[in-house]
């Protein structure tokens, strides 16, 4: 693989695994295109106990994201479970530390999208996606949701919105990703990759 190959950063926080599963389906969508790759990263938990620290390398799943992962990406997908209709504090903590990128305009004109999971059907899927959209717009990124040409949006009864893929994990987080949600996550990743490739080529040729 060429070191200069552009990549989509798929950055998520997942407590019980549902958001991580969506992220993995999105990776598959990105990597269904040639000429671009996916980079899967997570963020450490935020603890109310000041002395509590996470290990430098997670025991399982993706490694922790760095600012360089974000700085050098050609596109970005953010994923978080819902916390009272908002993104999880762990993901927000990471985003709050990106002022340097904002000051330098590093992420301007790069495409971005978001995805989420909730324990209840009306637990704030769309508002959570919108909370993730806000910092992306402040960074000057180009938001890409899910168009209704993705027919799974009409069939889903548990998750999936034009703002981004969502999933109903259930109160015990034991609901598997259903076929409609899988298709939407895959399509969202593929669309983001297609836009990232096009905008990357424009930036490289300008």
Secondary structure by P-SEA (a helix, b strand, c coil): ccccbbbbbbcccccccaaaaaaaaaaaaaaccccbbbbbbbbbbbbcccccccccccccccccccaaaaaaccbbbbbbccccccccaaaaaaaaaaaaaaaaccccccccccccccccccccaaaaaaaaaaaaaaabbbbbcccccccccccccccccccbbbbbccccccccccaaaaaaaaaaaaaaaaaaaaaaaaaaac
